[in-house]
Amino acid sequence: MRGSILSICALVSATYASHVLLPRTPSTPLYGNASATNLFSCAAASWPQSDVGVPLTPQPVDSELAGLLSEIDPARIEAYIAKLVSFGTRHTLSAQNSTTRGIGAARDWIAQEMRSFAATSEGRMTVSVPGYIQGLEARVPFPVLISNVVARIEGSTDPSRVYVISGHYDSRASDPNDYTSDAPGANDDASGVAVVLEIARILATRQPKATILLGAVAGEEQGLYGSNFWAQTLRNASVNVEGVLNNDIVGSSTGDRGQRDPYTIRVFAQGLPPTESAARRAQRLTIGGENDSPARQLARFSVEVAANNATGMNIAIIYRLDRYLRGGDHRSFLEAGYSAVRYTEPNEDYAHQHQDVRVENGTQYGDLIEFVDFEYVARVAKVNLATLWSIANAPGQVRNATVNATLLSNDSQFSWLRSNDTDIEGYEVVWRPTAAPLWTHVVDVGLVSTVTLPLSKDNVIFGIRSRGRNGYRSPAVLPFPG
C-alpha cells in the first residue's frame, strides 16, 4: 500500500512541476483550496503523519479585501492598454518630445493617470518621475533619458516597511534598436502596466499598514535599465523593501498552439539569493534550504492568499529565475538584495512578442491589442492585489529566526527576535515534508520568542511567521542554525 501511495504522490508532484494543470471554470476547486489540500495530504503521505500542529489552509479573504477585489474593472484595464498602444511605439529610444507618439508621451500619460488617482488619496499617495541619462551600450547607441513613473502610498502604521509592484511601459519591434517602427506592446508589457495602474486607482483611497510603491519602468527591453536604477536607488537609501511583485506579459493565456489556461498565472521565483554571502549559501545548502529563499517564500505566500475563489485563479510556482533566454525587471531587485518574483501568463505566443507588425504566410505577427484577454488581465490584477494588500497589512517578516543545531535531539528548538509591533497577536511555526512544495502544517505558539516542538528538524522544513490581530500572516522565513 505504501508503495502505491508514493507512486501516486510522485505522479502528483510531476504534474505540479510540469505545470500540467486541469482546465477549470470558476466553480472548479482551485489549487489554492481543495486541490492544495489534496496535494498537501499527498506530500505528507511520504512521511509518517505527525500530530504536531494542524493542517495549514489558505489564508481567508476578509470582507475588506473582497471589496477591493470587486473593484477591479476589465473595461478600465482595456482602456489603459488601448491608450498605451495608441502611442505607436514606446521604444526607449523613441521620441520624448511628442504628445502623441513615443515613450515620452506614454510616460507623461502614465504620470497624469497616477496623479489623478493621487488626487483622491487625501495626501496619502504621491507621484514622482525619477530618471537618469543612460550612456552608450549595445542596445543604447546614443545617450537617452530613462524615466520611471512611481506612485507611493504611505503606510499608516509601519511606513518604513515597503512593498513594490511594477510593470515596464517600453516596447520593441523585431530589431531591439528599431525605435521608429510601430511597436504596440499590448501584452509586453502594457498588460503589466495596466495591472499596476488599476491597483493604484483602487488603493489610492485606502490606508495599508506598510508603504506600497507602484511603478511603471522604462528601459526593460534594452537591458533592465529603469528597474536597475529604481532598485539601486532604494538599496542606496537603505529602504526596507520586503517584497517585489513584477508583472511582465500577463495579457493572454492562449499559446502559439492554441492551448488555453485562462485561470492560471505563473510566478517565477529564484532559489539561491544572488547577493547571499558564500558562507550563508554554504549553510543554506547544508540544511537543504535552497528551495526556501525569500523569493520562494514570497511565491508561497502569494499562493496562500491569492489562489482562491475571490481571484478565480490558480498560481503555478516555477522554481526558476525566469524563462529560458529571457529576463525581467524582478532580476534588478534580486540583484539589489530584495525578494522579488515575476508573474507571467502560462502559455506564450512568440508571434506576438518582439515582432514587427506584419502578416507573413497567413500569420499575423505583432504585439497587438486584439490578442489581449482583458478578463484574464483583470484576474491577474486580483492575484496581485490580494498578495499586495495581504502582505502590506500583515506584520513584517520575522527577524533573526534560528534553530538550535548544537544538540542531538529529536525535538526542534526555535528562537527569533520578538517584534515591538503591538499589532502582532502571536507567532506561528509552519512546516512541510522536504519534498512538498507548500507548507502543510501550522503550530500556533503564541506571543513568544522561543519554542520547542516534538518534531525532528532532520525530517521536515520549518518556517516562522507572525500573525497580526487583523488575521493577516507574514510570509514565513527559514530558520538557520544559530
Helices and strands as residue ranges (DSSP letters): H 2-17, H 34-44, E 54-55, H 63-70, H 74-85, H 103-118, E 125-128, E 131-134, E 144-147, E 149-153, E 158-168, I 186-190, H 191-203, E 210-217, H 220-223, H 225-236, E 240-247, E 264-268, H 278-286, H 294-306, E 314-318, H 330-335, E 340-344, G 350-352, E 358-360, E 363-365, G 369-371, H 374-393, E 399-403, E 412-417, E 424-433, E 441-446, E 450-453, E 460-468, E 480-481
